[in-house]
Amino acid sequence: MKTLCVETVLTPSNAQWIGARGEQQDAFGFHGLDDPQFRAHGGVLAVLTDGMGGLHQGRAAAQIAANLLRETYAAKPPEEPIPAALERALQTANTAVYELAVTSDGAGQVGTTLVAVVAHDSGIHWVSVGDSRLYGYRAATAGLVRLSQEHNYAAILQARVVAGVLQQCDADKNPDRAALISFIGLERIPRIDAGTDPRPLQPGDRLLLCSDGIHGRLEDDDLCQYIRQPAQQAAEAIMTRVKAVAKSTQDNATLAIVAAEASVPRHAAAGLTAAPSPSPAGSASRQTPPWGQMIIGLGLAVLLVVIGIAIGMSLRGMGHS
């Protein structure tokens, strides 16, 4: 009997809500899910962007950045390392949004956040600019970890708290906490967060990308609770919870999930030999006898009946004598 062969398959899911805003300024996309040849060297890509509502053309900036990063990464040659391809795609997206700004509202007046992740056999690779987040969930430990670092003024304030030059209460009350200090759309990106986790996804693991319309409303513990479900159920459960706690100023909310699940390959499933069904305890296994054995058995039964009749007639004759 052949051994059962199990492999990991990656499943995408997403959810999006406009919130209380006049238009949807978040965007997302995937690549590599239906292309085994590309996936072998480029993995599965997920990207999410959040157009800056305080600036003009946030919607256009988000869509351009998400689409161009995905298209640029999709052209990755097999010999190019994944981190290098992500960096190249990021810079291409930034140049396009910067050119949009220069030709429309002016440099620095158009921007978007961006977070992108690649799940590959070599591990997890990501890049991030702004405050959209990437989380990693590991089924083995049932733990959710924030992988990306945010680029907002809150990070600077928190560093001052750690250094002892600012009180935590003052940092928490600062009205500029959410102001971005790095985003897509500047001539040069001030800060880029890039990282690699050499452990590939295992069945049950999840990658979660989300805009601040999600993580600004839900705690990490809430996200950890919902992300364990099957991919699309998890996405819908998270969004349902966001809507339940939303305020009148609710921002656009978008999330994308890459879920790892166990699957039996078709070629392996086709070659498996089914084991016999277990018999009830204490009973012997029953098998259907071949046709030849059935015929021989039937003949013997008839013969025994004939012999029985003959003996019976003989005995009746003896009794009458």
N, C-alpha and C positions, 0 to 999 in steps of 0.2 A: 504494500500500500504506500502511495506517495505521501510525503510530508506536506501538510498545509502550508502554503506560501502566502504571507501577508505583507502588503506594502502600504505605504502612507500616501494618501491622496489629499490634495489641497482643495478646499471648497470656499468660494467667496460668498459674502453676504453684505448687505448694506441697508441703511435706513436714513431718511432725510426729512427734515421738517423746516418750514419757513419761519416758524415762530411768530413773533409779533412784528417782524420787519416787512417792508414793502416789497422786497424781492429776495430771491435766493442767491446769495453771494458765496456759497460753498460749492466745491466741485470735487469729484473723485474719479478714479478709474483703476482698471486692472490690466495686466498683460501677462501672457505666458501660460494661461490655464489650459488652452486648447491647442498648444503647440509643443509637443514633446521634444522636438528637435531643439527649439530655442530653450526650453526649460532645462535641458541637460547642462547648458553652460550659463544660462541667464536666470534660471529660477522663475519664480512667480513674483511679479511686481504689483504693489498696491500704492497708490498715491492719493493724497487728500490735500486740498487747499481751502483757505478761508480768506476771501477778499476783505480788505480793510474797509469797513463801513464808514469810518471817519474820513476816508479819502474818496476821490471820485473814481468811477469805473471799477469798483471793487469786483463786480460780477465778471467783467471782461478780463481783469487781471487773474482771477482765480481760474477761469476756464482756459485761458492761454497757458498759464503755468502748468496746470494739470495735464492738458493735452500734449503740450510740447515735451514735457519731461517723459511722458509715456512713449511718445513717438520716437524721441531721441534714444531712449533706452532700448526700445524695440529693435533699433538698428545696430545694437551691440554685436561686434564680431566675436566668435568663439574664443579667440586668444586674449581678449581684453578682460582684465580682472573686474569683478563686480563692483568693488568700491570705486575704481577709476571710472567705470561707465556711469555710475550714479552721480559722481562729481561732475562729469562732463555734461550729463543731462540737466543737472541742476543749474549749471552756469548758462547753458543754452536757454533754459526757461527764464532765468533772470534777465538775460540780455533782451529777450523779446518783450518782457513786461517793462523794462527800462525804456526801450524804444517807444512803446506805447505811451509812456508818461511824457517823454520828450516831445512827441508829436501831438500831444493833446493838452493835458493840464499842466505840464511842466515836471521837471525832475523832482522826485521825492513826493509827488502828489498822487501817485498811483501805486498800489502795492497789494501784496497778499502773503499769507503764511504758506508754508509747504512742509509736508512730512511725507517721506516715501520709504518703503521697506521692501526688501527682496528676501523671500524664503527660498533657500537652496540647500542642496545636500552638504555644502561646505559650511552652512550655518545661516545666521540672520544678519543682514547688512542694511543699514539705514542712513538717511541724511535728513536733517530738519533745520528749518529756519523759521523763527517766530514762536508762537505759543500753541500751535496745534500739537497734539500729543500722540506718541506711540507707546502702547503698553504691550507687554508680553505675559501670557498666562501659561504656566507649566502644570500639566495635569498631575505629574509625579509628586509635586509639593502642594498642589492646589493654591498656588500663590500668584498674585498679579503684581508685576513690577513695572514701574515707569521707566522706559528705556531712553526716551529723548529728553534733552534739556531745553528749557524754555528760555527765550530771549526777550524778556520784558524787564521793566524797571524794578519789579518785585525781586528779581534775582539779585540786583545790585543792592537793594535795601537789605535783603537777608544776609548778604555778605558783610554788610556794615554791622548788622546785629551780632554775627559770629565774631567779628573783630572787636566788639565791645564799645563801638562808638555810636551805637543807636539802640534805643530800647525797642523791644519787640512790639509793644503796643503802638509806638509811633510808626513803625514800619507797616503794621496792619492797617493803620488809618490813613496812610498816605494816598491822596486822591490820584496820583499818577502811577500807582502800582501796575495797572494793566497796560501802560504805554509800551509799545514795542521798541526795542533798541536795535533790532535787526529784522529785515523782511525782504521778500523778493520784490524787485523793482527799483533798486538803487544801482548806481553805476558799478559799485563794488559791494558785495555782500559783507557787512561788518563782522558778523559771526555766523558760523556754520557748525552745527552739531552733527558729527558722523561717528558711527560705531559699528562694531561687529560682535556678535555672540557666536562662537564657533560650534555651538550645539544646534544641530538641525531640529526642526519641529518633529515631535513624536505624536502618535495618536492621542487626541484629547487636548493638545496644545492649541493656543490661539494667539493671533496678533490682532490688536485693536488700534485703529487709527481714528482719531476723533477731533472735531473742532471744539473751541471753548464753549460753544452752546451746549455741549455734552458735559465735559469735565468741569465746567463752571457751575453746573447744577447738581451733579452727583459726586459723592465721595468715592474714593478708590474701592472701598469695601463693597459699595453697591455694585460697581462695575464687575468686581470679582464674583459676586453672587450670580449675576446674570450671564456672564460670558461663558460659563461652563456648559450651557445648553447647546443643542445643535445650532449651526451657524445662523440660519435665518431666524430661528426662534430667539436666539440671543440678541440679534440686532433689533428685532421688534420689541422684545421685553425691555431693553435699555431705553428705546425711544418712548415707549408707553410710560415708563417711570419719569422720564424727563418732562413729558407733557403733564403728568400728575403734579409735579412740583414747580412748574414754570410760573414765572412772574409776568407782570404786564409788560416788562421790557425784554422778554425772552429773545435772545439772539437766534440766528439760523443755527440749526443743530444737524450735524452730519456725522455718520460713522461708517467705517468700512472694516470688515473682518476677513481675515484669512484663517480658516480652520483646518487643522490636520485631523484626518480620520483614518481608521484602519480599513483596508479593502483587500479582497482576494482577487488577484489578477484573473482575467478571463481564461487565459491559457492554462493557469494553474488549476482553476476550478474545473475546467473541462477534463483535466487529466487525473483528477482525484478518483480513488476507488472507494465506493461507499462501504462502510463497515456494516456488518449485519446488525439488525436491531436487537438490542439486548432482550433476553427472555425474562419473563417474570421470575422472581427469586424462587428457587426450589424446583423449577420445571426445566425440562430439556428443550433444546432448540428443535423446532419442527421444520423439516424441509419437504418440498413437493417432490415425490419420487418420479423418476423417468417413466415415459409411457411404457417401455418394455416391462419394467418391474410391475406396473399396474396391471398389464394384461396377464402376466404369469400369476400374480396374486389372485386375479379374478378367476382364472382357470382352476387353481387349487381350491378355491372356495366352492365352485360348482361341483368339483369331484367329491369334496367332502360331503356335500349335500346328497349326492347320488348314493354314496356309500352308506350314509345314515339311513336313507330310505330303504335300501336293500336289507340292512341289518334289522330295521324295524319290521319289515314284512316277514323276515325269517323268524323273528321272535314271536310274532303273532301266530305264525303257523305252528310253532312248537307248543304254544299255549292251547291250541284247539285239539291237539293230538291226544 
